[in-house]
């Protein structure tokens, strides 16, 4: 009887810990950011403004969800992990800039050494090729965000 009680308590503690870790993992990764320029994410162009960007975890699939703070704009991007060397000291979004056009590229969250990267669209690849043909370099622009 005593052995069963200890086993049941150990199992309860294990499952409680597991469920707390699972909830934390799914909520981890939300960043609040003010973007001062129009930008493209996936195949959608979004206006300058205040956004929430978060990792959306559904089973083994991880996406990046961008939602305007007024909820009028939303986009879901397929992402893949990108590995950094050091832990990030602040959360940030990284954009690829081609002339006056910006494309969301990466999400980095403070305290992590890994980030998330979205795939380049055909439009972005085309702009990159055009600029390279004219010997014009693209640049990366980082916008600091606040992890929530």
C-alpha positions in Angstrom: 0.0 0.0 0.0 2.8 2.4 0.9 4.7 1.5 -2.2 1.6 2.2 -4.4 1.1 5.6 -2.8 4.7 6.6 -3.4 4.5 5.4 -7.0 1.2 7.3 -7.6 2.7 10.5 -6.0 5.9 10.2 -8.2 3.7 9.7 -11.3 1.6 12.8 -10.3 4.7 14.9 -9.8 6.1 13.7 -13.1 3.0 14.5 -15.1 2.5 17.9 -13.4 6.1 18.8 -14.3 5.6 17.6 -17.9 2.4 19.6 -18.4 4.0 22.7 -17.0 7.0 22.3 -19.3 4.7 21.7 -22.2 2.6 24.9 -21.6 5.8 26.9 -21.1 7.2 25.6 -24.4 4.1 26.4 -26.4 3.9 30.0 -24.9 7.6 30.6 -25.1 8.8 32.8 -28.0 6.3 35.7 -28.2 7.9 39.0 -29.1 6.2 42.4 -29.2 7.8 44.7 -31.8 7.2 48.1 -33.5 8.2 47.9 -37.1 8.7 51.3 -38.7 8.4 50.2 -42.4 6.2 48.2 -44.7 7.5 44.6 -45.0 6.8 41.3 -46.6 6.3 38.1 -44.8 5.5 34.9 -46.7 3.7 36.3 -49.8 1.9 39.1 -47.9 2.9 42.8 -47.5 2.2 44.2 -44.1 2.1 47.9 -43.1 4.4 49.5 -40.6 3.0 49.1 -37.1 3.0 47.3 -33.8 3.0 43.5 -34.0 3.2 40.3 -31.9 5.4 37.6 -33.4 5.3 34.2 -31.9 6.2 30.6 -32.5 3.2 28.5 -33.1 3.7 24.9 -32.1 1.3 22.2 -33.4 2.7 18.8 -32.8 6.1 18.5 -34.6 5.3 21.5 -36.9 6.6 24.9 -35.8 5.4 28.1 -37.6 5.9 31.8 -37.0 2.7 33.8 -36.5 2.7 37.5 -37.0 -0.4 39.4 -35.7 -0.9 43.2 -35.7 -1.7 44.5 -32.2 -5.1 45.7 -33.5 -5.7 42.2 -34.9 -6.3 43.5 -38.5 -3.3 41.8 -40.0 -2.2 38.2 -39.5 0.3 35.9 -41.3 1.6 32.4 -40.7 5.0 31.5 -42.0 6.7 28.1 -42.3 10.1 28.4 -40.5 13.1 26.3 -39.8 15.7 26.6 -37.0 18.8 28.7 -37.4 21.8 28.2 -35.1 23.7 31.1 -33.5 27.0 31.1 -31.8 26.0 33.0 -28.6 22.9 33.4 -26.6 20.9 36.4 -27.7 20.9 39.4 -25.2 17.7 40.8 -26.7 14.8 39.6 -28.8 14.8 40.9 -32.4 13.4 40.4 -35.8 15.8 40.5 -38.7 14.8 41.8 -42.2 16.5 41.5 -45.5 16.4 44.9 -47.3 16.6 45.2 -51.0 16.4 48.9 -51.9 13.2 50.1 -50.2 11.7 46.7 -49.8 12.0 44.7 -46.6 11.4 40.9 -46.1 11.1 39.3 -42.7 13.9 36.8 -42.4 14.6 35.7 -38.8 13.2 35.7 -35.2 15.7 35.7 -32.3 14.5 35.5 -28.7 16.5 36.7 -25.8 18.2 34.0 -23.8 18.4 31.5 -26.6 21.2 30.7 -29.0 18.9 29.3 -31.7 16.5 31.4 -33.8 13.9 30.8 -36.4 14.2 31.6 -40.1 11.6 31.9 -42.8 12.1 30.7 -46.4 12.8 33.3 -49.0 9.9 33.8 -51.4 10.3 33.8 -55.2 9.9 37.6 -55.1 12.7 38.0 -52.6 15.0 35.7 -54.6 14.3 37.6 -57.7 15.1 41.0 -56.1 18.3 39.5 -54.7 19.4 38.3 -58.1 18.5 41.7 -59.8 20.5 43.6 -57.2 23.5 41.2 -57.4 23.5 41.6 -61.2 23.8 45.4 -60.7 26.5 44.8 -58.0 24.2 46.3 -55.3 24.4 44.6 -51.9 21.4 43.8 -49.8 21.6 44.4 -46.1 20.2 43.0 -42.9 18.1 45.3 -40.6 17.4 44.2 -37.0 14.5 45.6 -35.1 14.6 45.0 -31.3 11.6 43.5 -29.7 10.4 42.8 -26.2 9.9 39.2 -25.2 6.5 38.6 -23.5 
